[in-house]
């Protein structure tokens, strides 16, 4: 799972991995949980005084809705569903 935040005023970011996605199951003490989340990498843009982290999911297999396409017109922007 991707993580981000700041520690002592220093911004941090840990993207999802390119191998497999571990899943934080805090009720389990000894076993690692995994999920089928798509692989990803991050692009980091640093400009004083801000940091922007873009997560790119290159393993995503679903639809991409392009503005101006017929699918875009039927997409409910309020509920994020078609």
PDB file with SEQRES, HELIX, SHEET and CRYST1 records, atoms N, CA, C and O in Angstrom:
SEQRES   1 A   82  UNK UNK UNK UNK UNK UNK UNK UNK UNK UNK UNK UNK UNK          
SEQRES   2 A   82  UNK UNK UNK UNK UNK UNK UNK UNK UNK UNK UNK UNK UNK          
SEQRES   3 A   82  UNK UNK UNK UNK UNK UNK UNK UNK UNK UNK UNK UNK UNK          
SEQRES   4 A   82  UNK UNK UNK UNK UNK UNK UNK UNK UNK UNK UNK UNK UNK          
SEQRES   5 A   82  UNK UNK UNK UNK UNK UNK UNK UNK UNK UNK UNK UNK UNK          
SEQRES   6 A   82  UNK UNK UNK UNK UNK UNK UNK UNK UNK UNK UNK UNK UNK          
SEQRES   7 A   82  UNK UNK UNK UNK                                              
HELIX    1 AA1 UNK A   70  UNK A   73  1                                   4    
SHEET    1 AA1 2 UNK A   3  UNK A   7  0                                        
SHEET    2 AA1 2 UNK A  10  UNK A  14 -1                                        
SHEET    1 AA2 2 UNK A  41  UNK A  47  0                                        
SHEET    2 AA2 2 UNK A  50  UNK A  56 -1                                        
CRYST1    1.000    1.000    1.000  90.00  90.00  90.00 P 1           1          
ATOM      1  N   UNK A   1       0.850  -1.181   0.000  1.00  0.00           N  
ATOM      2  CA  UNK A   1       0.000   0.000   0.000  1.00  0.00           C  
ATOM      3  C   UNK A   1       0.890   1.237   0.000  1.00  0.00           C  
ATOM      4  O   UNK A   1       1.914   1.264   0.683  1.00  0.00           O  
ATOM      5  N   UNK A   2       0.508   2.260  -0.761  1.00  0.00           N  
ATOM      6  CA  UNK A   2       1.306   3.480  -0.752  1.00  0.00           C  
ATOM      7  C   UNK A   2       1.125   4.223   0.566  1.00  0.00           C  
ATOM      8  O   UNK A   2       0.035   4.240   1.138  1.00  0.00           O  
ATOM      9  N   UNK A   3       2.184   4.823   1.030  1.00  0.00           N  
ATOM     10  CA  UNK A   3       2.157   5.593   2.263  1.00  0.00           C  
ATOM     11  C   UNK A   3       2.751   6.967   1.988  1.00  0.00           C  
ATOM     12  O   UNK A   3       3.654   7.097   1.162  1.00  0.00           O  
ATOM     13  N   UNK A   4       2.258   7.983   2.667  1.00  0.00           N  
ATOM     14  CA  UNK A   4       2.855   9.306   2.555  1.00  0.00           C  
ATOM     15  C   UNK A   4       2.545  10.086   3.812  1.00  0.00           C  
ATOM     16  O   UNK A   4       1.623   9.752   4.556  1.00  0.00           O  
ATOM     17  N   UNK A   5       3.315  11.117   4.041  1.00  0.00           N  
ATOM     18  CA  UNK A   5       3.116  11.957   5.203  1.00  0.00           C  
ATOM     19  C   UNK A   5       4.356  12.777   5.465  1.00  0.00           C  
ATOM     20  O   UNK A   5       5.126  13.059   4.546  1.00  0.00           O  
ATOM     21  N   UNK A   6       4.553  13.156   6.692  1.00  0.00           N  
ATOM     22  CA  UNK A   6       5.770  13.869   7.056  1.00  0.00           C  
ATOM     23  C   UNK A   6       6.213  13.394   8.435  1.00  0.00           C  
ATOM     24  O   UNK A   6       5.391  13.006   9.265  1.00  0.00           O  
ATOM     25  N   UNK A   7       7.516  13.431   8.664  1.00  0.00           N  
ATOM     26  CA  UNK A   7       8.106  13.030   9.925  1.00  0.00           C  
ATOM     27  C   UNK A   7       9.095  14.108  10.321  1.00  0.00           C  
ATOM     28  O   UNK A   7      10.083  14.342   9.625  1.00  0.00           O  
ATOM     29  N   UNK A   8       8.827  14.762  11.440  1.00  0.00           N  
ATOM     30  CA  UNK A   8       9.673  15.869  11.909  1.00  0.00           C  
ATOM     31  C   UNK A   8       9.822  16.939  10.832  1.00  0.00           C  
ATOM     32  O   UNK A   8      10.898  17.516  10.674  1.00  0.00           O  
ATOM     33  N   UNK A   9       8.743  17.206  10.089  1.00  0.00           N  
ATOM     34  CA  UNK A   9       8.765  18.234   9.062  1.00  0.00           C  
ATOM     35  C   UNK A   9       9.374  17.796   7.741  1.00  0.00           C  
ATOM     36  O   UNK A   9       9.485  18.609   6.823  1.00  0.00           O  
ATOM     37  N   UNK A  10       9.773  16.528   7.617  1.00  0.00           N  
ATOM     38  CA  UNK A  10      10.370  16.013   6.386  1.00  0.00           C  
ATOM     39  C   UNK A  10       9.321  15.185   5.660  1.00  0.00           C  
ATOM     40  O   UNK A  10       8.828  14.202   6.212  1.00  0.00           O  
ATOM     41  N   UNK A  11       8.964  15.566   4.413  1.00  0.00           N  
ATOM     42  CA  UNK A  11       7.960  14.787   3.677  1.00  0.00           C  
ATOM     43  C   UNK A  11       8.495  13.410   3.306  1.00  0.00           C  
ATOM     44  O   UNK A  11       9.658  13.261   2.932  1.00  0.00           O  
ATOM     45  N   UNK A  12       7.615  12.392   3.418  1.00  0.00           N  
ATOM     46  CA  UNK A  12       8.000  11.023   3.079  1.00  0.00           C  
ATOM     47  C   UNK A  12       6.966  10.425   2.129  1.00  0.00           C  
ATOM     48  O   UNK A  12       5.792  10.795   2.154  1.00  0.00           O  
ATOM     49  N   UNK A  13       7.418   9.502   1.301  1.00  0.00           N  
ATOM     50  CA  UNK A  13       6.522   8.789   0.406  1.00  0.00           C  
ATOM     51  C   UNK A  13       7.088   7.402   0.159  1.00  0.00           C  
ATOM     52  O   UNK A  13       8.274   7.255  -0.138  1.00  0.00           O  
ATOM     53  N   UNK A  14       6.248   6.386   0.280  1.00  0.00           N  
ATOM     54  CA  UNK A  14       6.640   5.009  -0.005  1.00  0.00           C  
ATOM     55  C   UNK A  14       5.595   4.439  -0.951  1.00  0.00           C  
ATOM     56  O   UNK A  14       4.498   4.092  -0.515  1.00  0.00           O  
ATOM     57  N   UNK A  15       5.918   4.333  -2.253  1.00  0.00           N  
ATOM     58  CA  UNK A  15       4.932   3.847  -3.212  1.00  0.00           C  
ATOM     59  C   UNK A  15       4.719   2.351  -3.093  1.00  0.00           C  
ATOM     60  O   UNK A  15       5.489   1.648  -2.437  1.00  0.00           O  
ATOM     61  N   UNK A  16       3.659   1.873  -3.739  1.00  0.00           N  
ATOM     62  CA  UNK A  16       3.425   0.452  -3.856  1.00  0.00           C  
ATOM     63  C   UNK A  16       4.563  -0.137  -4.674  1.00  0.00           C  
ATOM     64  O   UNK A  16       5.159   0.564  -5.492  1.00  0.00           O  
ATOM     65  N   UNK A  17       4.870  -1.387  -4.474  1.00  0.00           N  
ATOM     66  CA  UNK A  17       6.009  -2.001  -5.144  1.00  0.00           C  
ATOM     67  C   UNK A  17       5.728  -2.454  -6.554  1.00  0.00           C  
ATOM     68  O   UNK A  17       4.584  -2.464  -7.007  1.00  0.00           O  
ATOM     69  N   UNK A  18       6.799  -2.833  -7.249  1.00  0.00           N  
ATOM     70  CA  UNK A  18       6.678  -3.334  -8.612  1.00  0.00           C  
ATOM     71  C   UNK A  18       6.597  -4.853  -8.642  1.00  0.00           C  
ATOM     72  O   UNK A  18       6.479  -5.430  -9.723  1.00  0.00           O  
ATOM     73  N   UNK A  19       6.657  -5.520  -7.497  1.00  0.00           N  
ATOM     74  CA  UNK A  19       6.645  -6.982  -7.442  1.00  0.00           C  
ATOM     75  C   UNK A  19       5.281  -7.505  -7.004  1.00  0.00           C  
ATOM     76  O   UNK A  19       4.550  -8.054  -7.829  1.00  0.00           O  
ATOM     77  N   UNK A  20       4.924  -7.356  -5.764  1.00  0.00           N  
ATOM     78  CA  UNK A  20       3.617  -7.788  -5.252  1.00  0.00           C  
ATOM     79  C   UNK A  20       3.163  -6.782  -4.203  1.00  0.00           C  
ATOM     80  O   UNK A  20       3.977  -6.054  -3.634  1.00  0.00           O  
ATOM     81  N   UNK A  21       1.888  -6.748  -3.959  1.00  0.00           N  
ATOM     82  CA  UNK A  21       1.332  -5.773  -3.024  1.00  0.00           C  
ATOM     83  C   UNK A  21       1.062  -6.430  -1.680  1.00  0.00           C  
ATOM     84  O   UNK A  21       0.156  -7.255  -1.558  1.00  0.00           O  
ATOM     85  N   UNK A  22       1.837  -6.071  -0.684  1.00  0.00           N  
ATOM     86  CA  UNK A  22       1.523  -6.485   0.678  1.00  0.00           C  
ATOM     87  C   UNK A  22       0.346  -5.661   1.165  1.00  0.00           C  
ATOM     88  O   UNK A  22       0.197  -4.504   0.772  1.00  0.00           O  
ATOM     89  N   UNK A  23      -0.478  -6.229   2.001  1.00  0.00           N  
ATOM     90  CA  UNK A  23      -1.670  -5.547   2.476  1.00  0.00           C  
ATOM     91  C   UNK A  23      -1.612  -5.493   3.997  1.00  0.00           C  
ATOM     92  O   UNK A  23      -1.425  -6.528   4.636  1.00  0.00           O  
ATOM     93  N   UNK A  24      -1.768  -4.307   4.595  1.00  0.00           N  
ATOM     94  CA  UNK A  24      -1.647  -4.202   6.049  1.00  0.00           C  
ATOM     95  C   UNK A  24      -2.870  -4.772   6.773  1.00  0.00           C  
ATOM     96  O   UNK A  24      -3.915  -4.127   6.854  1.00  0.00           O  
ATOM     97  N   UNK A  25      -2.722  -5.970   7.287  1.00  0.00           N  
ATOM     98  CA  UNK A  25      -3.769  -6.603   8.083  1.00  0.00           C  
ATOM     99  C   UNK A  25      -3.308  -6.527   9.535  1.00  0.00           C  
ATOM    100  O   UNK A  25      -2.596  -7.412  10.011  1.00  0.00           O  
ATOM    101  N   UNK A  26      -3.711  -5.476  10.235  1.00  0.00           N  
ATOM    102  CA  UNK A  26      -3.189  -5.220  11.571  1.00  0.00           C  
ATOM    103  C   UNK A  26      -3.740  -6.166  12.634  1.00  0.00           C  
ATOM    104  O   UNK A  26      -3.239  -6.179  13.758  1.00  0.00           O  
ATOM    105  N   UNK A  27      -4.755  -6.953  12.304  1.00  0.00           N  
ATOM    106  CA  UNK A  27      -5.264  -7.916  13.279  1.00  0.00           C  
ATOM    107  C   UNK A  27      -4.454  -9.219  13.249  1.00  0.00           C  
ATOM    108  O   UNK A  27      -4.523 -10.005  14.194  1.00  0.00           O  
ATOM    109  N   UNK A  28      -3.704  -9.451  12.197  1.00  0.00           N  
ATOM    110  CA  UNK A  28      -2.878 -10.661  12.070  1.00  0.00           C  
ATOM    111  C   UNK A  28      -1.472 -10.360  12.584  1.00  0.00           C  
ATOM    112  O   UNK A  28      -0.888  -9.335  12.232  1.00  0.00           O  
ATOM    113  N   UNK A  29      -0.925 -11.252  13.417  1.00  0.00           N  
ATOM    114  CA  UNK A  29       0.373 -10.988  14.027  1.00  0.00           C  
ATOM    115  C   UNK A  29       1.536 -11.650  13.295  1.00  0.00           C  
ATOM    116  O   UNK A  29       2.662 -11.163  13.391  1.00  0.00           O  
ATOM    117  N   UNK A  30       1.307 -12.733  12.573  1.00  0.00           N  
ATOM    118  CA  UNK A  30       2.436 -13.493  12.048  1.00  0.00           C  
ATOM    119  C   UNK A  30       2.421 -13.716  10.545  1.00  0.00           C  
ATOM    120  O   UNK A  30       3.466 -14.034   9.977  1.00  0.00           O  
ATOM    121  N   UNK A  31       1.280 -13.562   9.871  1.00  0.00           N  
ATOM    122  CA  UNK A  31       1.191 -13.871   8.455  1.00  0.00           C  
ATOM    123  C   UNK A  31       1.133 -12.597   7.619  1.00  0.00           C  
ATOM    124  O   UNK A  31       0.501 -11.616   8.009  1.00  0.00           O  
ATOM    125  N   UNK A  32       1.795 -12.622   6.471  1.00  0.00           N  
ATOM    126  CA  UNK A  32       1.738 -11.510   5.549  1.00  0.00           C  
ATOM    127  C   UNK A  32       0.517 -11.653   4.657  1.00  0.00           C  
ATOM    128  O   UNK A  32       0.281 -12.721   4.092  1.00  0.00           O  
ATOM    129  N   UNK A  33      -0.247 -10.603   4.530  1.00  0.00           N  
ATOM    130  CA  UNK A  33      -1.387 -10.603   3.618  1.00  0.00           C  
ATOM    131  C   UNK A  33      -0.945 -10.002   2.299  1.00  0.00           C  
ATOM    132  O   UNK A  33      -0.040  -9.169   2.270  1.00  0.00           O  
ATOM    133  N   UNK A  34      -1.568 -10.410   1.216  1.00  0.00           N  
ATOM    134  CA  UNK A  34      -1.247  -9.873  -0.106  1.00  0.00           C  
ATOM    135  C   UNK A  34      -2.536  -9.577  -0.845  1.00  0.00           C  
ATOM    136  O   UNK A  34      -3.602 -10.082  -0.494  1.00  0.00           O  
ATOM    137  N   UNK A  35      -2.425  -8.760  -1.861  1.00  0.00           N  
ATOM    138  CA  UNK A  35      -3.590  -8.428  -2.676  1.00  0.00           C  
ATOM    139  C   UNK A  35      -3.163  -8.325  -4.134  1.00  0.00           C  
ATOM    140  O   UNK A  35      -1.971  -8.328  -4.441  1.00  0.00           O  
ATOM    141  N   UNK A  36      -4.132  -8.236  -5.018  1.00  0.00           N  
ATOM    142  CA  UNK A  36      -3.854  -8.151  -6.445  1.00  0.00           C  
ATOM    143  C   UNK A  36      -3.943  -6.711  -6.929  1.00  0.00           C  
ATOM    144  O   UNK A  36      -4.542  -6.445  -7.971  1.00  0.00           O  
ATOM    145  N   UNK A  37      -3.367  -5.800  -6.201  1.00  0.00           N  
ATOM    146  CA  UNK A  37      -3.332  -4.410  -6.633  1.00  0.00           C  
ATOM    147  C   UNK A  37      -2.326  -4.280  -7.771  1.00  0.00           C  
ATOM    148  O   UNK A  37      -1.335  -5.011  -7.799  1.00  0.00           O  
ATOM    149  N   UNK A  38      -2.560  -3.364  -8.709  1.00  0.00           N  
ATOM    150  CA  UNK A  38      -1.634  -3.240  -9.832  1.00  0.00           C  
ATOM    151  C   UNK A  38      -0.273  -2.702  -9.397  1.00  0.00           C  
ATOM    152  O   UNK A  38      -0.166  -1.962  -8.419  1.00  0.00           O  
ATOM    153  N   UNK A  39       0.756  -3.084 -10.135  1.00  0.00           N  
ATOM    154  CA  UNK A  39       2.095  -2.600  -9.869  1.00  0.00           C  
ATOM    155  C   UNK A  39       2.142  -1.096 -10.139  1.00  0.00           C  
ATOM    156  O   UNK A  39       1.359  -0.574 -10.933  1.00  0.00           O  
ATOM    157  N   UNK A  40       3.058  -0.416  -9.478  1.00  0.00           N  
ATOM    158  CA  UNK A  40       3.128   1.028  -9.662  1.00  0.00           C  
ATOM    159  C   UNK A  40       4.541   1.534  -9.408  1.00  0.00           C  
ATOM    160  O   UNK A  40       5.390   0.832  -8.858  1.00  0.00           O  
ATOM    161  N   UNK A  41       4.762   2.763  -9.821  1.00  0.00           N  
ATOM    162  CA  UNK A  41       5.973   3.493  -9.452  1.00  0.00           C  
ATOM    163  C   UNK A  41       5.558   4.942  -9.230  1.00  0.00           C  
ATOM    164  O   UNK A  41       4.441   5.327  -9.576  1.00  0.00           O  
ATOM    165  N   UNK A  42       6.438   5.739  -8.662  1.00  0.00           N  
ATOM    166  CA  UNK A  42       6.103   7.129  -8.367  1.00  0.00           C  
ATOM    167  C   UNK A  42       7.033   8.083  -9.109  1.00  0.00           C  
ATOM    168  O   UNK A  42       8.210   7.793  -9.324  1.00  0.00           O  
ATOM    169  N   UNK A  43       6.479   9.215  -9.490  1.00  0.00           N  
ATOM    170  CA  UNK A  43       7.246  10.322 -10.036  1.00  0.00           C  
ATOM    171  C   UNK A  43       7.144  11.442  -9.012  1.00  0.00           C  
ATOM    172  O   UNK A  43       6.045  11.859  -8.644  1.00  0.00           O  
ATOM    173  N   UNK A  44       8.295  11.927  -8.551  1.00  0.00           N  
ATOM    174  CA  UNK A  44       8.318  12.936  -7.497  1.00  0.00           C  
ATOM    175  C   UNK A  44       8.798  14.258  -8.085  1.00  0.00           C  
ATOM    176  O   UNK A  44       9.839  14.320  -8.739  1.00  0.00           O  
ATOM    177  N   UNK A  45       8.023  15.309  -7.844  1.00  0.00           N  
ATOM    178  CA  UNK A  45       8.388  16.654  -8.281  1.00  0.00           C  
ATOM    179  C   UNK A  45       8.606  17.486  -7.025  1.00  0.00           C  
ATOM    180  O   UNK A  45       7.702  17.654  -6.206  1.00  0.00           O  
ATOM    181  N   UNK A  46       9.821  18.001  -6.889  1.00  0.00           N  
ATOM    182  CA  UNK A  46      10.173  18.785  -5.708  1.00  0.00           C  
ATOM    183  C   UNK A  46      10.444  20.219  -6.122  1.00  0.00           C  
ATOM    184  O   UNK A  46      11.317  20.482  -6.949  1.00  0.00           O  
ATOM    185  N   UNK A  47       9.697  21.138  -5.547  1.00  0.00           N  
ATOM    186  CA  UNK A  47       9.912  22.579  -5.712  1.00  0.00           C  
ATOM    187  C   UNK A  47       9.772  23.201  -4.339  1.00  0.00           C  
ATOM    188  O   UNK A  47       8.760  23.000  -3.669  1.00  0.00           O  
ATOM    189  N   UNK A  48      10.762  23.947  -3.914  1.00  0.00           N  
ATOM    190  CA  UNK A  48      10.690  24.616  -2.623  1.00  0.00           C  
ATOM    191  C   UNK A  48       9.424  25.455  -2.589  1.00  0.00           C  
ATOM    192  O   UNK A  48       9.283  26.268  -3.503  1.00  0.00           O  
ATOM    193  N   UNK A  49       8.514  25.366  -1.686  1.00  0.00           N  
ATOM    194  CA  UNK A  49       8.510  24.582  -0.455  1.00  0.00           C  
ATOM    195  C   UNK A  49       7.604  23.353  -0.524  1.00  0.00           C  
ATOM    196  O   UNK A  49       7.103  22.926   0.516  1.00  0.00           O  
ATOM    197  N   UNK A  50       7.369  22.760  -1.710  1.00  0.00           N  
ATOM    198  CA  UNK A  50       6.413  21.656  -1.785  1.00  0.00           C  
ATOM    199  C   UNK A  50       6.992  20.435  -2.481  1.00  0.00           C  
ATOM    200  O   UNK A  50       7.982  20.511  -3.208  1.00  0.00           O  
ATOM    201  N   UNK A  51       6.339  19.307  -2.232  1.00  0.00           N  
ATOM    202  CA  UNK A  51       6.685  18.043  -2.870  1.00  0.00           C  
ATOM    203  C   UNK A  51       5.386  17.453  -3.424  1.00  0.00           C  
ATOM    204  O   UNK A  51       4.382  17.390  -2.714  1.00  0.00           O  
ATOM    205  N   UNK A  52       5.401  17.023  -4.685  1.00  0.00           N  
ATOM    206  CA  UNK A  52       4.245  16.380  -5.293  1.00  0.00           C  
ATOM    207  C   UNK A  52       4.656  14.973  -5.707  1.00  0.00           C  
ATOM    208  O   UNK A  52       5.683  14.788  -6.361  1.00  0.00           O  
ATOM    209  N   UNK A  53       3.857  13.985  -5.328  1.00  0.00           N  
ATOM    210  CA  UNK A  53       4.146  12.595  -5.676  1.00  0.00           C  
ATOM    211  C   UNK A  53       3.000  12.079  -6.536  1.00  0.00           C  
ATOM    212  O   UNK A  53       1.850  12.055  -6.100  1.00  0.00           O  
ATOM    213  N   UNK A  54       3.319  11.667  -7.758  1.00  0.00           N  
ATOM    214  CA  UNK A  54       2.337  11.075  -8.667  1.00  0.00           C  
ATOM    215  C   UNK A  54       2.568   9.569  -8.690  1.00  0.00           C  
ATOM    216  O   UNK A  54       3.678   9.121  -8.980  1.00  0.00           O  
ATOM    217  N   UNK A  55       1.539   8.782  -8.390  1.00  0.00           N  
ATOM    218  CA  UNK A  55       1.656   7.337  -8.455  1.00  0.00           C  
ATOM    219  C   UNK A  55       1.152   6.879  -9.818  1.00  0.00           C  
ATOM    220  O   UNK A  55       0.033   7.204 -10.212  1.00  0.00           O  
ATOM    221  N   UNK A  56       1.978   6.126 -10.532  1.00  0.00           N  
ATOM    222  CA  UNK A  56       1.635   5.628 -11.863  1.00  0.00           C  
ATOM    223  C   UNK A  56       1.420   4.125 -11.755  1.00  0.00           C  
ATOM    224  O   UNK A  56       2.354   3.385 -11.448  1.00  0.00           O  
ATOM    225  N   UNK A  57       0.196   3.671 -12.005  1.00  0.00           N  
ATOM    226  CA  UNK A  57      -0.135   2.246 -11.911  1.00  0.00           C  
ATOM    227  C   UNK A  57       0.006   1.623 -13.296  1.00  0.00           C  
ATOM    228  O   UNK A  57      -0.943   1.631 -14.080  1.00  0.00           O  
ATOM    229  N   UNK A  58       1.182   1.086 -13.598  1.00  0.00           N  
ATOM    230  CA  UNK A  58       1.400   0.522 -14.926  1.00  0.00           C  
ATOM    231  C   UNK A  58       0.821  -0.869 -15.063  1.00  0.00           C  
ATOM    232  O   UNK A  58       0.739  -1.376 -16.181  1.00  0.00           O  
ATOM    233  N   UNK A  59       0.416  -1.512 -13.980  1.00  0.00           N  
ATOM    234  CA  UNK A  59      -0.186  -2.833 -14.038  1.00  0.00           C  
ATOM    235  C   UNK A  59      -1.700  -2.798 -14.087  1.00  0.00           C  
ATOM    236  O   UNK A  59      -2.334  -3.854 -14.083  1.00  0.00           O  
ATOM    237  N   UNK A  60      -2.303  -1.611 -14.132  1.00  0.00           N  
ATOM    238  CA  UNK A  60      -3.762  -1.456 -14.156  1.00  0.00           C  
ATOM    239  C   UNK A  60      -4.328  -2.044 -15.440  1.00  0.00           C  
ATOM    240  O   UNK A  60      -3.838  -1.740 -16.528  1.00  0.00           O  
ATOM    241  N   UNK A  61      -5.355  -2.881 -15.329  1.00  0.00           N  
ATOM    242  CA  UNK A  61      -5.945  -3.563 -16.488  1.00  0.00           C  
ATOM    243  C   UNK A  61      -7.350  -3.056 -16.829  1.00  0.00           C  
ATOM    244  O   UNK A  61      -7.970  -3.555 -17.768  1.00  0.00           O  
ATOM    245  N   UNK A  62      -7.851  -2.091 -16.094  1.00  0.00           N  
ATOM    246  CA  UNK A  62      -9.216  -1.618 -16.298  1.00  0.00           C  
ATOM    247  C   UNK A  62      -9.332  -0.558 -17.374  1.00  0.00           C  
ATOM    248  O   UNK A  62      -8.364  -0.246 -18.069  1.00  0.00           O  
ATOM    249  N   UNK A  63     -10.532  -0.009 -17.501  1.00  0.00           N  
ATOM    250  CA  UNK A  63     -10.815   1.019 -18.493  1.00  0.00           C  
ATOM    251  C   UNK A  63     -10.207   2.353 -18.076  1.00  0.00           C  
ATOM    252  O   UNK A  63     -10.073   2.647 -16.888  1.00  0.00           O  
ATOM    253  N   UNK A  64      -9.846   3.147 -19.065  1.00  0.00           N  
ATOM    254  CA  UNK A  64      -9.453   4.535 -18.858  1.00  0.00           C  
ATOM    255  C   UNK A  64     -10.452   5.376 -19.633  1.00  0.00           C  
ATOM    256  O   UNK A  64     -10.592   5.223 -20.847  1.00  0.00           O  
ATOM    257  N   UNK A  65     -11.142   6.259 -18.937  1.00  0.00           N  
ATOM    258  CA  UNK A  65     -12.190   7.065 -19.542  1.00  0.00           C  
ATOM    259  C   UNK A  65     -11.570   8.373 -20.022  1.00  0.00           C  
ATOM    260  O   UNK A  65     -11.009   9.127 -19.228  1.00  0.00           O  
ATOM    261  N   UNK A  66     -11.674   8.637 -21.318  1.00  0.00           N  
ATOM    262  CA  UNK A  66     -11.083   9.817 -21.931  1.00  0.00           C  
ATOM    263  C   UNK A  66     -12.142  10.895 -22.082  1.00  0.00           C  
ATOM    264  O   UNK A  66     -13.238  10.636 -22.580  1.00  0.00           O  
ATOM    265  N   UNK A  67     -11.809  12.112 -21.647  1.00  0.00           N  
ATOM    266  CA  UNK A  67     -12.749  13.224 -21.768  1.00  0.00           C  
ATOM    267  C   UNK A  67     -13.145  13.422 -23.228  1.00  0.00           C  
ATOM    268  O   UNK A  67     -12.290  13.424 -24.114  1.00  0.00           O  
ATOM    269  N   UNK A  68     -14.439  13.586 -23.473  1.00  0.00           N  
ATOM    270  CA  UNK A  68     -14.955  13.763 -24.816  1.00  0.00           C  
ATOM    271  C   UNK A  68     -15.427  12.468 -25.461  1.00  0.00           C  
ATOM    272  O   UNK A  68     -16.083  12.513 -26.502  1.00  0.00           O  
ATOM    273  N   UNK A  69     -15.112  11.311 -24.873  1.00  0.00           N  
ATOM    274  CA  UNK A  69     -15.551  10.034 -25.435  1.00  0.00           C  
ATOM    275  C   UNK A  69     -16.994   9.748 -25.002  1.00  0.00           C  
ATOM    276  O   UNK A  69     -17.478  10.367 -24.055  1.00  0.00           O  
ATOM    277  N   UNK A  70     -17.693   8.817 -25.680  1.00  0.00           N  
ATOM    278  CA  UNK A  70     -19.057   8.461 -25.256  1.00  0.00           C  
ATOM    279  C   UNK A  70     -19.116   7.944 -23.814  1.00  0.00           C  
ATOM    280  O   UNK A  70     -20.076   8.225 -23.097  1.00  0.00           O  
ATOM    281  N   UNK A  71     -18.087   7.186 -23.383  1.00  0.00           N  
ATOM    282  CA  UNK A  71     -18.073   6.694 -22.002  1.00  0.00           C  
ATOM    283  C   UNK A  71     -18.000   7.835 -21.001  1.00  0.00           C  
ATOM    284  O   UNK A  71     -18.581   7.750 -19.919  1.00  0.00           O  
ATOM    285  N   UNK A  72     -17.299   8.891 -21.348  1.00  0.00           N  
ATOM    286  CA  UNK A  72     -17.135  10.022 -20.425  1.00  0.00           C  
ATOM    287  C   UNK A  72     -18.470  10.703 -20.166  1.00  0.00           C  
ATOM    288  O   UNK A  72     -18.737  11.128 -19.042  1.00  0.00           O  
ATOM    289  N   UNK A  73     -19.311  10.813 -21.185  1.00  0.00           N  
ATOM    290  CA  UNK A  73     -20.613  11.461 -21.036  1.00  0.00           C  
ATOM    291  C   UNK A  73     -21.522  10.695 -20.076  1.00  0.00           C  
ATOM    292  O   UNK A  73     -22.323  11.308 -19.369  1.00  0.00           O  
ATOM    293  N   UNK A  74     -21.409   9.350 -20.039  1.00  0.00           N  
ATOM    294  CA  UNK A  74     -22.274   8.550 -19.166  1.00  0.00           C  
ATOM    295  C   UNK A  74     -21.666   8.317 -17.785  1.00  0.00           C  
ATOM    296  O   UNK A  74     -22.269   7.633 -16.959  1.00  0.00           O  
ATOM    297  N   UNK A  75     -20.505   8.861 -17.525  1.00  0.00           N  
ATOM    298  CA  UNK A  75     -19.810   8.666 -16.254  1.00  0.00           C  
ATOM    299  C   UNK A  75     -20.309   9.679 -15.237  1.00  0.00           C  
ATOM    300  O   UNK A  75     -20.251  10.882 -15.487  1.00  0.00           O  
ATOM    301  N   UNK A  76     -20.799   9.212 -14.090  1.00  0.00           N  
ATOM    302  CA  UNK A  76     -21.315  10.089 -13.042  1.00  0.00           C  
ATOM    303  C   UNK A  76     -20.145  10.596 -12.197  1.00  0.00           C  
ATOM    304  O   UNK A  76     -19.573   9.845 -11.408  1.00  0.00           O  
ATOM    305  N   UNK A  77     -19.797  11.861 -12.366  1.00  0.00           N  
ATOM    306  CA  UNK A  77     -18.646  12.419 -11.655  1.00  0.00           C  
ATOM    307  C   UNK A  77     -18.873  12.513 -10.148  1.00  0.00           C  
ATOM    308  O   UNK A  77     -17.912  12.575  -9.381  1.00  0.00           O  
ATOM    309  N   UNK A  78     -20.131  12.523  -9.717  1.00  0.00           N  
ATOM    310  CA  UNK A  78     -20.438  12.583  -8.290  1.00  0.00           C  
ATOM    311  C   UNK A  78     -20.220  11.276  -7.571  1.00  0.00           C  
ATOM    312  O   UNK A  78     -19.700  11.254  -6.455  1.00  0.00           O  
ATOM    313  N   UNK A  79     -20.621  10.170  -8.212  1.00  0.00           N  
ATOM    314  CA  UNK A  79     -20.487   8.843  -7.584  1.00  0.00           C  
ATOM    315  C   UNK A  79     -19.272   8.069  -8.097  1.00  0.00           C  
ATOM    316  O   UNK A  79     -18.919   7.027  -7.545  1.00  0.00           O  
ATOM    317  N   UNK A  80     -18.623   8.585  -9.169  1.00  0.00           N  
ATOM    318  CA  UNK A  80     -17.474   7.942  -9.793  1.00  0.00           C  
ATOM    319  C   UNK A  80     -17.852   6.577 -10.388  1.00  0.00           C  
ATOM    320  O   UNK A  80     -17.025   5.669 -10.463  1.00  0.00           O  
ATOM    321  N   UNK A  81     -19.124   6.452 -10.809  1.00  0.00           N  
ATOM    322  CA  UNK A  81     -19.602   5.213 -11.423  1.00  0.00           C  
ATOM    323  C   UNK A  81     -20.217   5.535 -12.777  1.00  0.00           C  
ATOM    324  O   UNK A  81     -20.644   6.659 -13.040  1.00  0.00           O  
ATOM    325  N   UNK A  82     -20.249   4.501 -13.636  1.00  0.00           N  
ATOM    326  CA  UNK A  82     -20.924   4.678 -14.924  1.00  0.00           C  
ATOM    327  C   UNK A  82     -22.344   4.235 -14.817  1.00  0.00           C  
ATOM    328  O   UNK A  82     -23.087   4.303 -15.796  1.00  0.00           O  
TER     329      UNK A  82                                                      
END                                                                             
